[in-house]
Amino acid sequence: MTTYDFSQVDVFAPAPLTGNPVAVVHDATGLTDEQMAAFARWTNLSETTFLLPPTDPRADYRLRIFTPSAELPFAGHPTLGSAHAWLEIGGTPASSEMVVQECGIGLVELRRDGDVLAFRAPGFLRSGEVDQDTLDHALSALGVAPERVRAVNWIDNGPGWMGLLLDSADDVLALTPDYAAIGDLDLGVIGPHAEGGPADYEVRAFCPELAVPEDPVTGSLNAGFAVWLIGAGLAASAYTVRQGTALGRSGDVRITTDESGDQWVGGAARTLIRGTLTL
């Protein structure tokens, strides 16, 4: 048996226990695919990650990301949480301005601004219009009336997201989805708060096929929304998101756009548990 350093990081968390936790195993060389998958099932968090040496010389480290039921090519809050844990334990990036993560979707850049990390939103694996049959299925499973939907698009940057823009944050918070009916769809829903609200938008994420009925705070989904909505002129170039309200969390996501037109997804990360794992 081998002992590995371990961290559990609260991501997009304005205060402890308010964000989305990710379990991070440091220097996981030697763990098999089966052990990684089994540990992710055992933690039963939205995601568990494993830090490994990079295979691409441009990367600072390689990251593998597991839900309780599957491995993902990319996910947002694990990207931020794992970078935070890697830096905290003494990782030194090649660049003073960027951390570069290698994962299934390719290279993902991160930048630091005080206690906030942000990642550059990756491109889409699938985008564009949603066919009517699939949309009808999604609306029925979510229990949302078609007239409350402003726009719909595929915004898949790894997990498979379909994004729905609703009329308001109240519409988002009122959803009572039928998880069995959602099936293998991964559905993200966003709606604007009224002026003076807790954030510019409210977001919820439903992905029961990944053994995560509702994800507390979701970086990949917010990245997908940002690329789609800002690119389509449906949102400002910078905005804030609250997510996790329906689960008793208060995730704080910050979206910005740089001079080149790329979107960045940021939020605070804090380590709440440090220890070792023996497998």
Backbone as CSV, one residue per row, in Angstrom:
resi,resn,N_x,N_y,N_z,CA_x,CA_y,CA_z,C_x,C_y,C_z
1,MET,0.840,-1.203,0.000,0.000,0.000,0.000,0.877,1.255,0.000
2,THR,0.374,2.322,-0.590,1.117,3.568,-0.727,0.314,4.706,-0.115
3,THR,1.016,5.665,0.477,0.372,6.822,1.090,0.563,8.046,0.208
4,TYR,-0.524,8.788,0.004,-0.533,9.972,-0.852,-1.033,11.161,-0.042
5,ASP,-0.479,12.341,-0.314,-1.029,13.561,0.281,-2.422,13.818,-0.290
6,PHE,-3.275,14.409,0.536,-4.683,14.584,0.164,-5.171,15.939,0.653
7,SER,-5.958,16.604,-0.179,-6.599,17.871,0.207,-8.068,17.822,-0.186
8,GLN,-8.887,18.496,0.588,-10.270,18.716,0.177,-10.515,20.222,0.180
9,VAL,-10.872,20.730,-1.001,-10.908,22.169,-1.240,-12.338,22.603,-1.519
10,ASP,-12.759,23.688,-0.862,-14.065,24.294,-1.100,-13.888,25.366,-2.176
11,VAL,-14.585,25.208,-3.307,-14.359,26.054,-4.483,-15.584,26.937,-4.736
12,PHE,-15.328,28.135,-5.236,-16.363,29.162,-5.423,-17.032,29.478,-4.095
13,ALA,-16.233,29.499,-3.038,-16.761,29.599,-1.683,-16.442,30.962,-1.074
14,PRO,-17.442,31.820,-0.875,-17.182,33.092,-0.203,-16.853,32.926,1.282
15,ALA,-17.214,31.782,1.856,-16.904,31.449,3.241,-16.822,29.928,3.326
16,PRO,-16.200,29.365,4.363,-16.106,27.912,4.467,-17.478,27.235,4.407
17,LEU,-17.529,26.104,3.708,-18.712,25.248,3.615,-19.825,25.847,2.760
18,THR,-19.502,26.809,1.907,-20.527,27.450,1.088,-20.396,27.150,-0.396
19,GLY,-19.282,26.518,-0.818,-19.047,26.265,-2.235,-19.244,24.812,-2.597
20,ASN,-18.393,24.326,-3.505,-18.457,22.938,-3.961,-17.125,22.267,-3.643
21,PRO,-17.109,21.232,-2.801,-15.843,20.598,-2.440,-15.322,19.686,-3.543
22,VAL,-14.002,19.612,-3.646,-13.349,18.653,-4.522,-12.255,17.962,-3.717
23,ALA,-12.170,16.638,-3.858,-11.113,15.859,-3.230,-9.938,15.789,-4.196
24,VAL,-8.738,16.099,-3.710,-7.546,16.163,-4.553,-6.479,15.219,-3.992
25,VAL,-6.044,14.276,-4.810,-4.959,13.362,-4.439,-3.694,13.854,-5.136
26,HIS,-2.663,14.146,-4.356,-1.418,14.696,-4.890,-0.488,13.565,-5.353
27,ASP,0.263,13.841,-6.419,1.277,12.915,-6.922,0.736,11.495,-6.942
28,ALA,-0.321,11.312,-7.723,-1.064,10.044,-7.728,-0.453,8.986,-8.631
29,THR,0.796,9.167,-9.027,1.483,8.159,-9.840,1.450,6.811,-9.123
30,GLY,1.077,5.777,-9.841,1.004,4.439,-9.265,-0.413,3.966,-9.021
31,LEU,-1.363,4.897,-8.904,-2.757,4.492,-8.770,-3.286,4.024,-10.123
32,THR,-4.023,2.944,-10.121,-4.606,2.437,-11.358,-5.905,3.184,-11.675
33,ASP,-6.367,3.043,-12.908,-7.658,3.629,-13.272,-8.752,3.126,-12.341
34,GLU,-8.709,1.839,-12.024,-9.734,1.235,-11.170,-9.682,1.824,-9.758
35,GLN,-8.486,2.046,-9.233,-8.371,2.638,-7.897,-8.887,4.083,-7.882
36,MET,-8.558,4.827,-8.930,-9.056,6.198,-9.007,-10.576,6.227,-9.043
37,ALA,-11.152,5.402,-9.881,-12.615,5.365,-9.996,-13.249,4.916,-8.677
38,ALA,-12.647,3.932,-8.022,-13.192,3.432,-6.765,-13.117,4.492,-5.670
39,PHE,-12.007,5.238,-5.626,-11.886,6.291,-4.612,-12.900,7.398,-4.861
40,ALA,-13.130,7.741,-6.133,-14.132,8.764,-6.459,-15.529,8.312,-6.046
41,ARG,-15.828,7.026,-6.247,-17.129,6.522,-5.781,-17.214,6.613,-4.265
42,TRP,-16.105,6.342,-3.597,-16.089,6.322,-2.133,-16.243,7.729,-1.554
43,THR,-15.565,8.724,-2.131,-15.726,10.091,-1.618,-17.148,10.587,-1.869
44,ASN,-17.734,10.139,-2.999,-19.109,10.503,-3.372,-19.300,12.013,-3.498
45,LEU,-18.237,12.729,-3.848,-18.342,14.148,-4.158,-18.656,14.315,-5.642
46,SER,-19.009,15.521,-6.029,-19.264,15.766,-7.451,-18.058,15.342,-8.281
47,GLU,-16.851,15.705,-7.826,-15.629,15.256,-8.496,-14.516,14.993,-7.499
48,THR,-13.663,14.058,-7.883,-12.413,13.750,-7.196,-11.314,13.812,-8.244
49,THR,-10.170,14.418,-7.912,-9.117,14.593,-8.907,-7.804,13.966,-8.450
50,PHE,-6.949,13.724,-9.452,-5.657,13.094,-9.216,-4.595,13.886,-9.981
51,LEU,-3.655,14.451,-9.228,-2.564,15.223,-9.810,-1.437,14.284,-10.231
52,LEU,-0.946,14.483,-11.457,0.064,13.610,-12.043,1.101,14.448,-12.788
53,PRO,2.284,13.892,-13.058,3.251,14.621,-13.883,2.687,14.844,-15.280
54,PRO,3.003,15.977,-15.906,2.469,16.236,-17.248,3.135,15.371,-18.304
55,THR,2.401,15.126,-19.377,2.993,14.489,-20.560,3.281,15.523,-21.637
56,ASP,2.691,16.707,-21.520,2.935,17.823,-22.433,3.918,18.772,-21.762
57,PRO,5.050,19.076,-22.396,6.057,19.925,-21.742,5.578,21.338,-21.457
58,ARG,4.485,21.756,-22.057,3.957,23.097,-21.805,3.134,23.157,-20.523
59,ALA,2.787,22.009,-19.962,1.916,21.955,-18.780,2.731,21.877,-17.497
60,ASP,2.147,22.397,-16.414,2.765,22.297,-15.092,2.432,20.978,-14.411
61,TYR,1.262,20.424,-14.706,0.851,19.128,-14.161,-0.281,18.596,-15.028
62,ARG,-0.579,17.320,-14.827,-1.708,16.686,-15.511,-2.771,16.363,-14.473
63,LEU,-4.045,16.499,-14.865,-5.145,16.267,-13.937,-6.125,15.278,-14.537
64,ARG,-6.485,14.270,-13.745,-7.567,13.365,-14.099,-8.733,13.636,-13.159
65,ILE,-9.938,13.649,-13.729,-11.131,14.115,-13.020,-12.197,13.028,-13.077
66,PHE,-12.669,12.595,-11.914,-13.675,11.537,-11.833,-14.894,12.019,-11.054
67,THR,-16.084,11.716,-11.573,-17.309,11.786,-10.784,-17.479,10.420,-10.118
68,PRO,-18.523,10.224,-9.314,-18.737,8.877,-8.759,-19.027,7.807,-9.810
69,SER,-19.332,8.224,-11.050,-19.696,7.215,-12.056,-18.875,7.246,-13.326
70,ALA,-18.046,8.295,-13.548,-17.354,8.394,-14.836,-16.160,9.332,-14.726
71,GLU,-15.232,9.187,-15.685,-14.131,10.134,-15.811,-14.530,11.218,-16.810
72,LEU,-14.176,12.479,-16.503,-14.500,13.610,-17.364,-13.236,14.165,-18.016
73,PRO,-13.345,14.658,-19.258,-12.188,15.298,-19.890,-11.883,16.667,-19.314
74,PHE,-12.888,17.312,-18.727,-12.715,18.639,-18.139,-13.857,18.909,-17.176
75,ALA,-13.563,19.633,-16.131,-14.592,20.165,-15.226,-13.997,21.395,-14.557
76,GLY,-14.848,22.351,-14.230,-14.373,23.659,-13.800,-13.963,23.763,-12.349
77,HIS,-14.866,23.394,-11.422,-14.481,23.578,-10.017,-13.334,22.646,-9.631
78,PRO,-13.215,21.421,-10.202,-12.016,20.622,-9.936,-10.739,21.254,-10.483
79,THR,-10.853,21.979,-11.603,-9.687,22.667,-12.158,-9.189,23.729,-11.188
80,LEU,-10.092,24.563,-10.675,-9.689,25.599,-9.723,-9.199,24.999,-8.407
81,GLY,-9.943,24.034,-7.876,-9.572,23.450,-6.592,-8.258,22.700,-6.637
82,SER,-8.005,21.990,-7.730,-6.762,21.226,-7.853,-5.568,22.156,-8.029
83,ALA,-5.746,23.235,-8.811,-4.667,24.212,-8.944,-4.345,24.854,-7.595
84,HIS,-5.388,25.193,-6.849,-5.191,25.770,-5.512,-4.408,24.792,-4.632
85,ALA,-4.797,23.520,-4.622,-4.127,22.532,-3.781,-2.684,22.316,-4.222
86,TRP,-2.448,22.273,-5.526,-1.093,22.076,-6.064,-0.184,23.232,-5.667
87,LEU,-0.674,24.460,-5.793,0.119,25.625,-5.399,0.371,25.638,-3.897
88,GLU,-0.643,25.283,-3.133,-0.542,25.342,-1.677,0.490,24.357,-1.129
89,ILE,0.623,23.219,-1.799,1.550,22.200,-1.307,2.974,22.435,-1.831
90,GLY,3.157,23.498,-2.613,4.502,23.850,-3.058,4.744,23.755,-4.547
91,GLY,3.703,23.526,-5.348,3.877,23.486,-6.790,4.330,24.844,-7.324
92,THR,5.262,24.806,-8.259,5.806,26.036,-8.832,5.561,26.045,-10.330
93,PRO,4.722,26.932,-10.822,4.467,26.971,-12.263,5.665,27.496,-13.035
94,ALA,5.767,27.076,-14.301,6.874,27.541,-15.138,6.783,29.029,-15.402
95,SER,5.561,29.574,-15.456,5.333,30.991,-15.693,4.880,31.664,-14.407
96,SER,5.341,32.874,-14.188,4.911,33.619,-13.003,3.495,34.152,-13.156
97,GLU,2.963,34.128,-14.378,1.643,34.703,-14.640,0.551,33.668,-14.814
98,MET,0.908,32.433,-15.160,-0.086,31.423,-15.489,0.282,30.078,-14.878
99,VAL,-0.749,29.305,-14.558,-0.619,27.878,-14.279,-1.253,27.160,-15.465
100,VAL,-0.597,26.130,-15.964,-1.113,25.410,-17.125,-1.415,23.971,-16.731
101,GLN,-2.679,23.615,-16.857,-3.160,22.267,-16.536,-3.335,21.459,-17.819
102,GLU,-2.872,20.234,-17.782,-3.135,19.277,-18.853,-4.260,18.349,-18.393
103,CYS,-5.289,18.192,-19.224,-6.378,17.276,-18.896,-6.934,16.707,-20.193
104,GLY,-8.032,15.992,-20.105,-8.554,15.289,-21.263,-8.938,16.177,-22.425
105,ILE,-9.314,17.422,-22.133,-9.719,18.344,-23.199,-8.525,19.078,-23.803
106,GLY,-7.330,18.920,-23.201,-6.130,19.600,-23.674,-5.511,20.432,-22.563
107,LEU,-4.945,21.582,-22.936,-4.322,22.478,-21.969,-5.309,23.556,-21.539
108,VAL,-5.370,23.795,-20.234,-6.238,24.832,-19.670,-5.363,25.783,-18.873
109,GLU,-5.459,27.066,-19.181,-4.675,28.083,-18.485,-5.445,28.641,-17.296
110,LEU,-4.716,28.892,-16.216,-5.284,29.533,-15.035,-4.420,30.719,-14.652
111,ARG,-5.049,31.727,-14.059,-4.310,32.882,-13.582,-4.733,33.165,-12.142
112,ARG,-3.843,33.838,-11.406,-4.088,34.138,-10.000,-4.285,35.633,-9.800
113,ASP,-5.247,35.969,-8.930,-5.475,37.349,-8.522,-5.807,37.329,-7.042
114,GLY,-4.776,37.402,-6.211,-4.979,37.286,-4.775,-5.455,35.894,-4.406
115,ASP,-6.599,35.828,-3.691,-7.119,34.527,-3.283,-8.035,33.916,-4.341
116,VAL,-8.151,34.583,-5.492,-9.043,34.112,-6.546,-8.234,33.504,-7.688
117,LEU,-8.612,32.303,-8.080,-8.075,31.676,-9.281,-9.141,31.736,-10.357
118,ALA,-8.719,31.836,-11.611,-9.657,31.831,-12.732,-9.060,31.003,-13.859
119,PHE,-9.927,30.289,-14.584,-9.450,29.529,-15.745,-10.047,30.113,-17.013
120,ARG,-9.256,30.001,-18.095,-9.731,30.448,-19.391,-10.758,29.435,-19.894
121,ALA,-11.945,29.891,-20.237,-13.004,28.988,-20.682,-12.560,28.249,-21.944
122,PRO,-12.627,26.927,-21.933,-12.220,26.178,-23.126,-13.279,26.263,-24.226
123,GLY,-12.885,25.871,-25.416,-13.828,25.830,-26.525,-14.822,24.700,-26.379
124,PHE,-15.814,24.699,-27.261,-16.877,23.705,-27.198,-16.512,22.449,-27.985
125,LEU,-16.894,21.308,-27.430,-16.894,20.062,-28.185,-18.164,19.939,-29.015
126,ARG,-19.225,20.592,-28.535,-20.500,20.616,-29.243,-21.195,21.922,-28.923
127,SER,-21.721,22.566,-29.954,-22.445,23.818,-29.749,-23.561,23.900,-30.782
128,GLY,-24.325,24.969,-30.717,-25.375,25.167,-31.711,-26.757,24.825,-31.192
129,GLU,-27.708,24.796,-32.117,-29.114,24.612,-31.775,-29.398,23.210,-31.247
130,VAL,-30.426,23.136,-30.422,-30.912,21.872,-29.871,-32.151,21.464,-30.661
131,ASP,-32.202,20.212,-31.109,-33.368,19.772,-31.883,-34.624,19.782,-31.007
132,GLN,-35.769,19.901,-31.652,-37.017,20.117,-30.924,-37.371,18.952,-30.010
133,ASP,-37.161,17.714,-30.460,-37.501,16.560,-29.622,-36.681,16.561,-28.335
134,THR,-35.378,16.850,-28.450,-34.514,16.879,-27.262,-34.901,18.027,-26.345
135,LEU,-35.216,19.169,-26.934,-35.642,20.316,-26.126,-36.945,20.015,-25.395
136,ASP,-37.896,19.418,-26.085,-39.171,19.064,-25.438,-38.932,18.115,-24.267
137,HIS,-38.036,17.148,-24.473,-37.670,16.203,-23.406,-37.115,16.961,-22.201
138,ALA,-36.181,17.900,-22.460,-35.556,18.644,-21.371,-36.572,19.498,-20.618
139,LEU,-37.426,20.197,-21.353,-38.412,21.069,-20.701,-39.394,20.263,-19.861
140,SER,-39.805,19.109,-20.375,-40.716,18.261,-19.612,-40.052,17.764,-18.333
141,ALA,-38.790,17.337,-18.444,-38.081,16.822,-17.270,-37.836,17.907,-16.228
142,LEU,-37.596,19.129,-16.682,-37.362,20.236,-15.760,-38.657,20.807,-15.205
143,GLY,-39.763,20.573,-15.908,-41.043,21.136,-15.488,-41.145,22.621,-15.752
144,VAL,-40.537,23.079,-16.848,-40.552,24.505,-17.157,-41.404,24.741,-18.407
145,ALA,-42.214,25.777,-18.381,-43.069,26.105,-19.516,-42.230,26.710,-20.638
146,PRO,-42.481,26.333,-21.888,-41.681,26.854,-23.008,-41.638,28.374,-23.076
147,GLU,-42.717,29.036,-22.677,-42.742,30.495,-22.774,-41.819,31.182,-21.769
148,ARG,-41.281,30.420,-20.796,-40.340,30.990,-19.832,-38.894,30.867,-20.316
149,VAL,-38.683,30.283,-21.493,-37.344,30.039,-22.025,-37.010,31.096,-23.071
150,ARG,-35.922,31.828,-22.850,-35.496,32.862,-23.797,-34.617,32.300,-24.908
151,ALA,-33.747,31.337,-24.570,-32.811,30.801,-25.558,-32.275,29.468,-25.054
152,VAL,-31.849,28.617,-26.008,-31.308,27.287,-25.699,-30.133,27.032,-26.633
153,ASN,-29.094,26.368,-26.130,-27.945,26.032,-26.970,-27.190,24.862,-26.351
154,TRP,-26.536,24.077,-27.202,-25.540,23.136,-26.698,-24.315,23.932,-26.304
155,ILE,-23.793,23.686,-25.099,-22.605,24.396,-24.609,-21.645,23.376,-23.987
156,ASP,-21.397,22.320,-24.718,-20.642,21.166,-24.221,-19.141,21.420,-24.314
157,ASN,-18.498,21.612,-23.172,-17.043,21.743,-23.116,-16.395,20.564,-22.394
158,GLY,-17.103,19.463,-22.353,-16.568,18.258,-21.708,-17.636,17.413,-21.064
159,PRO,-18.377,17.958,-20.091,-19.421,17.162,-19.445,-20.669,16.922,-20.296
160,GLY,-20.917,17.722,-21.340,-22.059,17.468,-22.215,-23.223,18.426,-22.057
161,TRP,-22.987,19.636,-21.584,-24.053,20.537,-21.177,-24.957,21.010,-22.315
162,MET,-26.264,21.047,-22.023,-27.233,21.842,-22.756,-27.572,23.025,-21.865
163,GLY,-27.526,24.238,-22.416,-27.791,25.431,-21.636,-29.128,26.040,-21.974
164,LEU,-29.887,26.424,-20.944,-31.186,27.072,-21.129,-31.179,28.404,-20.381
165,LEU,-31.507,29.472,-21.092,-31.652,30.796,-20.499,-33.130,31.044,-20.230
166,LEU,-33.499,31.180,-18.945,-34.880,31.425,-18.554,-35.109,32.915,-18.296
167,ASP,-36.371,33.287,-18.113,-36.734,34.691,-17.951,-36.151,35.315,-16.697
168,SER,-36.040,34.525,-15.617,-35.634,35.142,-14.352,-34.973,34.133,-13.434
169,ALA,-34.261,34.657,-12.437,-33.681,33.808,-11.393,-34.775,33.082,-10.612
170,ASP,-35.921,33.721,-10.421,-37.024,33.063,-9.721,-37.474,31.816,-10.478
171,ASP,-37.495,31.884,-11.813,-37.846,30.701,-12.607,-36.839,29.585,-12.380
172,VAL,-35.568,29.947,-12.293,-34.515,28.951,-12.061,-34.696,28.290,-10.697
173,LEU,-34.931,29.096,-9.672,-35.046,28.572,-8.313,-36.323,27.772,-8.103
174,ALA,-37.334,28.009,-8.930,-38.614,27.310,-8.779,-38.602,25.915,-9.407
175,LEU,-37.555,25.556,-10.135,-37.528,24.268,-10.821,-37.556,23.109,-9.826
176,THR,-38.363,22.097,-10.143,-38.391,20.844,-9.382,-38.235,19.705,-10.384
177,PRO,-37.009,19.430,-10.807,-36.789,18.495,-11.916,-37.123,17.053,-11.562
178,ASP,-37.505,16.309,-12.591,-37.700,14.866,-12.496,-36.393,14.227,-12.945
179,TYR,-35.575,13.799,-11.991,-34.239,13.313,-12.323,-34.283,12.050,-13.186
180,ALA,-35.243,11.182,-12.929,-35.353,9.978,-13.751,-35.665,10.349,-15.194
181,ALA,-36.508,11.367,-15.375,-36.875,11.783,-16.730,-35.728,12.486,-17.441
182,ILE,-34.850,13.155,-16.696,-33.702,13.812,-17.330,-32.835,12.792,-18.056
183,GLY,-32.713,11.606,-17.480,-31.967,10.532,-18.136,-30.515,10.895,-18.341
184,ASP,-30.037,10.771,-19.598,-28.621,11.000,-19.861,-28.322,12.429,-20.317
185,LEU,-29.269,13.336,-20.170,-29.010,14.737,-20.473,-28.274,15.398,-19.305
186,ASP,-27.414,16.357,-19.628,-26.765,17.205,-18.632,-27.278,18.616,-18.870
187,LEU,-28.096,19.106,-17.948,-28.856,20.328,-18.178,-28.388,21.445,-17.251
188,GLY,-28.100,22.605,-17.847,-27.762,23.796,-17.094,-28.791,24.879,-17.354
189,VAL,-29.184,25.593,-16.297,-30.234,26.596,-16.397,-29.733,27.886,-15.754
190,ILE,-29.964,29.013,-16.438,-29.526,30.317,-15.947,-30.657,31.323,-16.124
191,GLY,-30.772,32.255,-15.182,-31.767,33.321,-15.279,-31.292,34.553,-14.550
192,PRO,-31.639,35.730,-15.033,-31.155,36.970,-14.419,-31.887,37.321,-13.131
193,HIS,-31.124,37.811,-12.169,-31.703,38.414,-10.967,-32.155,39.833,-11.285
194,ALA,-33.101,40.322,-10.520,-33.501,41.718,-10.630,-32.346,42.617,-10.192
195,GLU,-32.359,43.843,-10.654,-31.315,44.794,-10.276,-31.243,44.912,-8.759
196,GLY,-30.019,44.854,-8.232,-29.822,44.914,-6.793,-29.890,43.562,-6.118
197,GLY,-30.012,42.468,-6.898,-30.074,41.128,-6.341,-28.718,40.644,-5.849
198,PRO,-28.649,39.406,-5.360,-27.399,38.889,-4.799,-26.298,38.663,-5.830
199,ALA,-26.672,38.588,-7.109,-25.725,38.425,-8.211,-26.454,38.827,-9.481
200,ASP,-25.741,38.822,-10.588,-26.401,39.147,-11.857,-27.286,38.000,-12.335
201,TYR,-26.848,36.755,-12.073,-27.583,35.583,-12.550,-27.627,34.511,-11.468
202,GLU,-28.633,33.641,-11.570,-28.737,32.410,-10.785,-28.565,31.235,-11.742
203,VAL,-27.786,30.237,-11.323,-27.526,29.056,-12.152,-27.821,27.797,-11.356
204,ARG,-28.354,26.791,-12.051,-28.469,25.440,-11.485,-28.005,24.435,-12.526
205,ALA,-27.461,23.312,-12.050,-26.893,22.288,-12.921,-27.430,20.925,-12.523
206,PHE,-27.966,20.178,-13.487,-28.564,18.868,-13.236,-27.879,17.829,-14.126
207,CYS,-27.251,16.837,-13.482,-26.501,15.823,-14.238,-26.597,14.462,-13.545
208,PRO,-27.806,13.905,-13.431,-27.967,12.641,-12.716,-27.209,11.471,-13.344
209,GLU,-26.940,11.520,-14.652,-26.212,10.423,-15.284,-24.793,10.304,-14.742
210,LEU,-24.257,11.393,-14.176,-22.921,11.388,-13.586,-22.979,11.099,-12.088
211,ALA,-24.136,10.637,-11.608,-24.367,10.357,-10.187,-24.321,11.639,-9.359
212,VAL,-24.653,12.766,-10.003,-24.722,14.058,-9.328,-26.052,14.696,-9.726
213,PRO,-27.140,14.408,-8.999,-28.446,14.943,-9.419,-28.439,16.451,-9.624
214,GLU,-27.956,17.197,-8.613,-27.759,18.638,-8.782,-26.384,18.998,-8.240
215,ASP,-25.579,19.624,-9.089,-24.227,20.014,-8.692,-24.294,21.346,-7.949
216,PRO,-23.588,21.477,-6.810,-23.698,22.715,-6.035,-23.225,23.961,-6.779
217,VAL,-22.011,23.909,-7.342,-21.463,25.048,-8.091,-20.596,24.478,-9.211
218,THR,-20.783,24.961,-10.435,-20.289,24.234,-11.606,-19.478,25.145,-12.521
219,GLY,-18.155,24.973,-12.504,-17.295,25.825,-13.322,-17.453,25.604,-14.806
220,SER,-17.529,24.344,-15.234,-17.631,24.067,-16.672,-18.926,24.627,-17.245
221,LEU,-20.028,24.477,-16.516,-21.304,25.004,-16.994,-21.257,26.527,-17.083
222,ASN,-20.719,27.170,-16.058,-20.624,28.623,-16.103,-19.696,29.096,-17.213
223,ALA,-18.658,28.316,-17.500,-17.800,28.649,-18.637,-18.580,28.548,-19.933
224,GLY,-19.361,27.483,-20.086,-20.165,27.325,-21.284,-21.175,28.437,-21.456
225,PHE,-21.855,28.781,-20.367,-22.805,29.891,-20.433,-22.100,31.184,-20.847
226,ALA,-20.940,31.457,-20.266,-20.238,32.704,-20.560,-19.857,32.790,-22.032
227,VAL,-19.270,31.729,-22.570,-18.856,31.741,-23.974,-20.070,31.935,-24.885
228,TRP,-21.149,31.225,-24.596,-22.364,31.328,-25.423,-23.043,32.686,-25.290
229,LEU,-23.376,33.072,-24.053,-24.196,34.264,-23.848,-23.448,35.540,-24.227
230,ILE,-22.184,35.642,-23.842,-21.418,36.839,-24.199,-21.184,36.880,-25.704
231,GLY,-20.834,35.727,-26.288,-20.605,35.682,-27.722,-21.839,36.021,-28.533
232,ALA,-23.024,35.673,-28.007,-24.281,35.944,-28.711,-24.868,37.309,-28.370
233,GLY,-24.189,38.069,-27.533,-24.697,39.372,-27.137,-25.857,39.318,-26.164
234,LEU,-26.006,38.189,-25.475,-27.109,38.017,-24.528,-26.714,38.343,-23.090
235,ALA,-25.432,38.599,-22.858,-24.950,38.942,-21.514,-23.812,39.937,-21.652
236,ALA,-23.586,40.702,-20.587,-22.470,41.642,-20.554,-21.147,40.882,-20.526
237,SER,-20.059,41.585,-20.813,-18.747,40.940,-20.890,-18.208,40.524,-19.529
238,ALA,-18.779,41.052,-18.459,-18.419,40.654,-17.092,-19.695,40.594,-16.267
239,TYR,-19.832,39.551,-15.484,-21.010,39.418,-14.627,-20.724,38.443,-13.494
240,THR,-21.648,38.390,-12.541,-21.504,37.495,-11.394,-22.652,36.487,-11.383
241,VAL,-22.387,35.342,-10.771,-23.359,34.249,-10.694,-23.442,33.760,-9.259
242,ARG,-24.662,33.478,-8.809,-24.877,32.724,-7.575,-25.373,31.343,-7.960
243,GLN,-24.813,30.316,-7.345,-25.248,28.940,-7.604,-25.191,28.147,-6.307
244,GLY,-26.082,27.181,-6.189,-26.121,26.330,-5.004,-27.200,26.720,-4.011
245,THR,-27.948,27.768,-4.308,-28.963,28.272,-3.376,-29.956,27.185,-2.982
246,ALA,-30.397,26.403,-3.967,-31.397,25.365,-3.702,-30.843,24.241,-2.832
247,LEU,-29.507,24.175,-2.683,-28.867,23.132,-1.881,-28.291,23.685,-0.578
248,GLY,-28.625,24.932,-0.262,-28.112,25.521,0.953,-26.689,26.034,0.838
249,ARG,-26.198,26.231,-0.369,-24.868,26.796,-0.598,-25.025,28.225,-1.116
250,SER,-23.898,28.916,-1.235,-23.939,30.278,-1.780,-22.714,30.491,-2.660
251,GLY,-22.573,29.633,-3.669,-21.442,29.717,-4.567,-21.368,31.060,-5.274
252,ASP,-20.133,31.581,-5.382,-19.885,32.895,-5.967,-18.953,32.724,-7.164
253,VAL,-19.495,32.912,-8.381,-18.740,32.726,-9.619,-18.599,34.076,-10.303
254,ARG,-17.394,34.363,-10.781,-17.124,35.652,-11.413,-16.676,35.430,-12.857
255,ILE,-17.364,36.049,-13.777,-17.074,35.931,-15.205,-16.468,37.240,-15.697
256,THR,-15.344,37.148,-16.406,-14.733,38.316,-17.023,-14.341,37.963,-18.450
257,THR,-14.068,38.984,-19.241,-13.616,38.820,-20.619,-12.350,39.628,-20.809
258,ASP,-11.296,38.994,-21.364,-10.034,39.709,-21.527,-9.997,40.472,-22.854
259,GLU,-8.883,41.139,-23.103,-8.762,41.996,-24.281,-8.852,41.213,-25.586
260,SER,-8.511,39.925,-25.539,-8.575,39.103,-26.747,-9.967,38.528,-26.977
261,GLY,-10.886,38.784,-26.034,-12.254,38.287,-26.173,-12.500,36.944,-25.531
262,ASP,-11.515,36.400,-24.809,-11.697,35.117,-24.123,-12.359,35.332,-22.767
263,GLN,-13.217,34.386,-22.392,-13.888,34.451,-21.089,-13.066,33.700,-20.029
264,TRP,-13.110,34.222,-18.821,-12.442,33.620,-17.670,-13.475,33.386,-16.572
265,VAL,-13.336,32.250,-15.897,-14.259,31.845,-14.838,-13.469,31.752,-13.541
266,GLY,-13.833,32.577,-12.563,-13.047,32.635,-11.343,-13.878,32.539,-10.083
267,GLY,-13.173,32.263,-8.992,-13.807,32.188,-7.682,-12.787,31.830,-6.627
268,ALA,-13.136,32.079,-5.383,-12.239,31.780,-4.272,-12.192,30.274,-4.014
269,ALA,-11.030,29.807,-3.558,-10.852,28.405,-3.168,-10.132,28.363,-1.833
270,ARG,-10.566,27.452,-0.974,-9.940,27.335,0.337,-9.883,25.867,0.723
271,THR,-8.740,25.446,1.243,-8.575,24.067,1.697,-9.162,23.912,3.092
272,LEU,-10.093,22.974,3.241,-10.728,22.736,4.538,-10.209,21.470,5.209
273,ILE,-9.691,20.525,4.423,-9.182,19.263,4.972,-7.831,18.963,4.338
274,ARG,-6.835,18.619,5.167,-5.538,18.154,4.691,-5.219,16.851,5.402
275,GLY,-4.616,15.925,4.662,-4.268,14.655,5.295,-3.585,13.743,4.318
276,THR,-3.743,12.441,4.544,-3.139,11.450,3.667,-4.166,10.384,3.313
277,LEU,-3.920,9.754,2.186,-4.730,8.646,1.686,-3.808,7.443,1.534
278,THR,-4.222,6.300,2.040,-3.427,5.081,1.910,-4.223,4.046,1.137
279,LEU,-3.691,3.673,-0.020,-4.336,2.667,-0.878,-3.299,1.639,-1.322
